Amino acid sequence: MRVLVTGGAGFLGSHVCELFFKRGNEVIAYDNLTKYELDRVGYSSKKAREHNLGFLEGSGIKVVVGDVADHKFLHETAKGCDYIVHTAAQPAMTISIENPSLDFSSNTLGTFNCLEVARGLDIPIALCSTIHMYGNKINETLVEGETRFIRHPPTIDETHPTLEGTTTPLHASKRAGEIYAQSFIDTYGLKAAVFRLTGIYGSRQFGGEDHGWVANFAIRNFMGRPITIFGTDKQVRDILHVKDAAKAFESFYSHPNPGIYNIGGGIERAISLGECIKLIEGMTERKSQIRVEPARKGDLWYFVSDIEKAKKELGWEPKILPREGIEDLLRWIMSNRGIFK
């Protein structure tokens, strides 16, 4: 089959492209090749941008330069495709606060255009949302443990209320995309899945303080740079290796049950920021320099996904545990240290 992956030259998108291509499918990586987020990470955005692009082209994957905000060109590119995987996004809460117009164009308009293209071509689509949809009122339910926050019950499923607490433009744009997806499912019978993703990490991730914290910690520890913690290092996520995340898109194509799904690591992969730093330090045998800054607006201090719905409806569940996944990430960082100088 032929698969169109928006944001195909990005972190998650490149792994989705790789997975489908290795399965013998024709893959089109559709990407505007922006460096907006990469310009903020503190190392060469040019080298970072070229790295994933070089991987795709070197693998034989077709790259089309285009923006999801351009409906006409997106539709022309998608003709003849059997499936759309929409990973293109503005993913950072901080950037959404600074530039809400960019956030709206990338997330709300871009997602609407992808849904319209999928509807027009009558093909399934899977798109990315975020566990931030649940809102940071969850922070009020936490108990402080020795190394992490604790919550009872520990996991959160898709029936939990959304947008409780402080909202930002990222919350608005992502939730709007979710609502449009649900409306296309209900009104047009579109086979669409919305994945609320959490804590994705792995190779080809150029993490910074705005987004991609596991990679950010690993890169900074390995390169001897200080790590900034906003608020407290007891914040918790159920981290998810990118190869497991990519397989969720394959699972939806095989089991096209429309709806909204938590796609996370689950309770076995829950880890606090401080625990993650200690794990990285044990692997690199390098002590991290830590500096603490005030908490940021809208930050969510705890999330662990209940992934039972994805297991039941999609036949998907994660396999890679944090130690194995972070070792894989560190090997990639060590092999590409020239990018991070």
Residue, then its C-alpha position, 0 to 999 in steps of 0.5 A: m500500500r501507499v502511506l502518506v506521513t505528514g511531519g515525516a522528517g520529524f522525530l516520530g514521523s521518521h520512525v513511522c516512515e521507517l516502519f511502513f517502508k520496512r514492511g514493503n510499503e510505498v511511503i511519502a514523507y510530507d514535511n515543510l522542513t521547518k527549523y522553528e522548534l530546532d532553533r531553540v534546542g541549543y545545538s545546530s538546528k541545520k545539522a539536526r534538520e539534515h540528519n532525519l532528512g538524510f536518513l529518509e532519503g538514504s533509505g529510499i523514502k520519498v520526501v515531498v516538501g509541503d505544509v499541512a496548512d496548504h490543503k490543495f497541495l496536500h490533497e494532490t500529494a495524497k492522491g493514490c494513498d491508502y492511509i494517512v498518518h498525521t504526525a505534523a504538529q507544533p508540539a510545545m506548550t511554550i511555543s503555543i504561548e509565544n506564537p498562537s497563530l503558528d500553533f493554530s495553523s500547524n495544529t488546528l488548520g493542519t489537522f482539519n485539512c488532513l481530515e478533509v483530505a482523508r474524507g475526500l479520498d475515503i481512506p483511514i487516518a490516524l492523528c496525534s494529540t496529547i495527554h495534556m488534553y486532560g489538563n493540569k488539575i490532575n496536579e491537585t490530586l497528587v501525593e508527594g513521595e520520596t522520588r516521585f508524585i503518587r496518585h490513586p488510582p495511578t492510571i488515567d483512561e479516556t473517560h477522564p474529563t478534559l481541559e481541567g485546570t489552566t489551558t494554553p493555546l496548545h490545549a485549544s488547538k489540539r482539542a479542536g483537532e480531536i473534536y473535528a476528528q470525532s465529528f468526521i467519524d460521527t458525520y461521515g463515517l471516517k475511519a479516524a483514530v486520535f492518539r493521545l501520546t505521552g513521553i515519547y523518546g528515542s533515536r532521531q529526537f532532538g529534545g530541548e527544554d520545550h519538548g522531548w525531555v527524555a532526549n534533552f536530559a540524555i543529550r545534556n548529560f552526555m555533552g556535559r551541559p546543565i539540565t533545567i528542571f521546572g518546578t520539581d523533578k518529581q513529575v511523572r510520565d509513562i514514557l513510550h519508546v518511539k518504535d512502540a509508538a510507531k507500531a500503534f499507527e500500524s495497529f490502527y490500519s490493521h484494526p480500524n476501530p475509530g475513536i480516541y486512544n491513550i497511547g503511552g507506556g502504562i504503569e510499567r514505564a512510569i518514571s519521574l524526571g529525577e529517576c530518569i536522570k539517575l538512570i541516565e547517569g548510571m548508564t553514562e557514568r556522568k553526573s548531571q548539572i541540575r538547575v531548578e527554575p520556577a514551574r511553567k504555566g499549564d505544566l502537567w506534573y503527573f500522567v500515567s496512561d491507562i492503555e486498556k482501550a488500545k490493547k482491546e480495540l487496536g491489539w496494541e501494547p508497548k514492549i520496550l522498557p525504559r532501561e532498554g529504550i534509553e540505552d538505545l537513545l544513548r547509543w544514537i547520541m554517542s554515534n552522532r555527537g557532532i550534531f550536539k556540539 
